[in-house]
């Protein structure tokens, strides 16, 4: 996540419908190219030949922003892959059941055909002339006609069943093709995340351990100052949560202060930004969408002025980051790879939307 004065921590390591997804993932190749440009540009050297730590910090901040964006795309692809796998499995099961039904209907149709042949294999006019019991023959002929109508009905049913089966097979084939495309995109997004995190770590490694520690301490200090507004504590105001469930979600999020940010994590010990929102609201019995972009449409849109504790605050134009409003102009969020869950001023990042689950 990008924000003013993003912290730089030492020794970071990384863990961890289809058309709509394709549009979201279309930027991956361009982002990868941007990574090559960013990572390939060395930090400006300070006098004496050593890189300038502020320049390193700016480049690392950008890489972490791009890594989080790629991480949200990856999470979205993973959710779509799960959904498509479930749908494909369901369709395959339906295809198997419909094939069994079709086989049973064909067996019944064969039995009807055999009975009709036995009853009426000879031309009806010839049978009537040769019959010693014309009245009995006419009665059998009516039965034969009924058999014919039943056979015709069964034949139509078989044809309809075949059409349904063909349609389901086509749908299952389409779902499997979509699933394969999503899995390919998922792998690409994960590779992008890992590449950006490796590039960020490589930049950090150009600094001394003392410089990295100084930047980490500076970032923590500045974040605290933004959240406390220069006082000695965070003032969350007096607004109550929007509901009893929101109160539970707030308590859950607060219980995870200090937990590490880990890409793709949904708790209970580590989180990414949307994962913290997902886990906290799950403790209140509410299942949010998994990504920040989806969470932006997972409830009632309200203005920031109407925000109450428990509401989701979506940040940046592309909605790649999310935090939980606590009151008093403060949110709790999982900031970015390597950082920990903490308080932040809602004004520290551009607000794109506020959502009440």
N, C-alpha and C positions, 0 to 999 in steps of 0.2 A: 504494500500500500504506500502510496506517495503522500507525504505530508511535509509541512515545514519542519526543518531540523530533524530529519529522520535519523534515528540512531544507527550506529554502525558497531556491531558487536564482533568480537574476535572469535575465531574458531568455529564458524557456522558450518553445519553440514545439513544436507537436505534429507527429509524423510518423506518417507513416503514418497413435435415433430421434425424429423430428419431434414427437411428443407430448411427449417428455421435453424437447426444446428449447423447445417452447411454454411449458412450465411454468417453465423457467429464465428465459425472456425476458418472462414476464408482469409482472415487476416494473419493466420499463423505463419505462412511463408514470408510475408512482408515483415512480421515481427522478428522472425529468425534472421532475416537480412539485417534488420536494424541492430540486432544483437551483435552480429559480426562487426558492424561498423563501430558500435559502442565499445565492445570488448577489445577491438583491435586498435583503439585510440588510447595510447598510454596516458596515465595521469601526468599532468604537467610537473616537471621536475623542479624542486625548490633549489635555491642556491646550494651548491655542494653536491648536486647530482641526485639527491633523494626526492621522491615524489612529494608534492604538496598534499597534506592530509585533507584540506578542504576540497580540493579537486577530486581526490579519491572518494570522499564522502558523497559529493554530488553525483559521481558516476555510479557508485554503489546504490544510492537512493533510487536512481533511475532503473537500474537493473532489478531491484527489489519490486518496484512498481510493475515492471513488465512481467516479472516472475509471478506476482499475485494475479495479474490479468490472465496470464496463461494458466495459472492454477484454477481459476474460476471456470475457464473454458474446459479444462480437463475434467473438473468435477461435473460440469453440465453434460459432457460427453459420457462420463461414467454412469450418470443417472439415466441418460437415454439408452445406453447399452443394456442396463438392467431391465428397463421397460420393454425394449424391443425383444430381448431374450424371453421374457415372460410371455409376450404376445406371440412370438414365433412358436414357442413350446405349446401354447394353447391351440394354435392353428394346426400344428402337426398332430396333436391329439385328436382334434376334430376331423382332420383328414382321415386318420386311421379308423375312427368310429363310422364315418360316412362310407368308407370303403367296405367295411364289414356289412353295413346296412344294404349297400348296393349288391354285394355278393348274395346276401339272403334273398333280396328281391329277384335277382336273376334266377336263383334256384327255384323260387316259387313260380316264376314265369315259365321256366322250362317244364315244370310239372303241369301247368295249365295247357301248354302247347301239346304235351303228350296225351293228356286226357282228351283234348279236342280232336287230335288225330285219330285216336282210337274210336271216338264216337262218330266222327264224320269224315273218315278218310275217303269214302266213295262219294261220287257225285250225288247230291240230294235227289235229283229227278230219277236217277237210276234206282236209288234205294227205295223211293216211293213206289215205283213200278214193280219192284221185286218183293215188296213187303206183303206178307200175308195178313198183316194187321195194320192197315193204313192209319187208323186212329192212334194206335200205340206209337207208330213211327212219328206222327205229327207231334205227339207229346215229347218224344225224345228230341225232335228237331228244336222245340222250344228250349229245352235244356241246353242243346248245343249252341243256340243263339246266345243264351245267357253266359255260357262259357266263353263265347267269343267276345261279348261285351266286357266280361271280367278280365279276359286276357288283354283287351285293348286298354282298359283302365290301368292294368298293371304295367303295360308297356309304357304308357304315358308317365306313370310314376317313376319307372326306372330311368326314363329320359330326363325327367326333372332332377332326380337324384344325381345323375351323372353330371348335369350342368352345375349343381351345387358343389359337387366334389371338385370339378375342374376349377371353379371359382375359388374355393378354399385352397386348393393347391397353388394357384397363382398368387393368392395373398400370402401364403406361407413362404413361397419363393421370394416374393418382394420383401417381406420382413427380414429374411435371412440376408438378402443383399444389402438392405439398409443397415443391419447389424454389423456386417463386415465393414461397411464404410465408416460407421461410427467408431468401431474398434480401431481402425486405421488412424482416424483423427485423434482418438484418445491417446494412442501411443505417441503420435507426433507432438501433442500438447505436453505430455509428460516429459518427453525428451527436451522440449523447449524450456520447461521449468528447470530441469536439472542443468541444462546448459547455462542459463542465466545465473543460477545460484553458484555454479562453479566459477563463472566469470567474476561474480561479485567477490567470492572468496579469494580468487587470484589477486584482485585489486587490493583487498584488505591485507593480503600477505606482503604487499609492498611497504606496508607500514610496520613500525616496531610494535611490540606487544604493549609498550607503554602508551604509544599514540592511539592504538585501538582502544585501550582502557579509558583514555581521556575522552575519546569521542563517545564511548558508551555512557560514561558518567555524565557528560555534557547533555546528551540526548535525554537521559532519564531526568536530569535536573530541569531541562526546559519543558518537558512534558508535564512534570509536576507543577511548574510555575503556571503553565497554561490552564491546568485543571483547577488550581487553587486560587488563581488570579492574584498571586503575590501574598496570599495569606498563609497560615500554617496548616490549613486543612481544606478538604473538599467540601463545599457547601452545595448540597443537592436540593435545597429549597424545601418547600412544604407541600408540594402537589402530591396527592395520593396516586397510586397506579390506576390505570384505566379500568381494571377489573381484578377480581380475586386471582384469576389465572396469571394476569400480568404481574401481580405481587409475587407469586411463586417464581415466575421467570426471572424477575429482578433479583430475588434472593439467590437463585441458582447461579446467575451470572456473577454476582458479587462474591459468591463462595469460591470462584475460580480466579480471583485476582492473583496475579503472579504466575499463572500457568504458562508454560512455553507455547509459542506459536510454532506449529508444525503444519506444513502444506498438506491439505486433504484430511486433516484430523477433525473428528467430531466429539472428542472427549472420551472418557471423563478427565483425563490428565493433561492432554494437549489439544490445541484447537487451531483452525484457521479462522478467518473473520466470520464467514457465514456458518462455519461449524459451531462456533460459540453460540450464535443465535439459535441455531437448530437444536443444540443440546439443551440450552436453558429453557426454551419453550417446551421441549419434550418433557421436562420435569413437571411442567404444568399440564400435561396431557394434550398438548397441541403439537401437531406435526407440521412444521414449516417446510416450504420448498428448500432444496439443499444449497442453492447458490445465491449470491447476493442479488444478481440480476432477476432471478425468479422470485426471491423474497420481496423485491420491489413491487411485485404484483400479487403478493400473497395476503392481502388484507385491505383495509379501508385507507385510502389516501387522505392525509390531513396536512395542514400547514405546520411549519416548525413552531409557530406561535401556539398551536393547539397541542403540542407534544406533551405527553405525560409518561411517567416511568413505565418502562416495558415496551414502549413503541420502538420500532426499528428506524434508524436513520441511515439512509443509503447515500453514499458519497461518490463524487466524481460523475462526469457526464456519461461515462460508459457503465456506471453503477457497479464497479468492480470491488467496492469495499462497503462494509456495513458495521454499525455499532448499535448498542442499545441505549436509548435515552434514559437517564436516571433522574433528571430534574436539575434545575439551577444551571442550565446550559452545559451540562456535562454528559458524556457518554462513557460507556465501558466497551472496550473492543480488544481484539487480538490484532496488534498493529501490522506485523510483517515477519518474514522468516527470521528466526533467531531472537526476536523480542518476546516480551511476556505480556499477558493480559493486563491492562492498566486503564486508568482514567484518562480522558482526553477532553479538551474543550470542543464543543460541537462546532465552533468557529475555526478550528484548526484545518479543516478540509472543506471543499465546496460541497454543499448539500444538494443532492439531486432529488430526493424524495423522502417523505416521512410516512411510515406505514403502521397502522394499528392492526395486529393480527387478530 
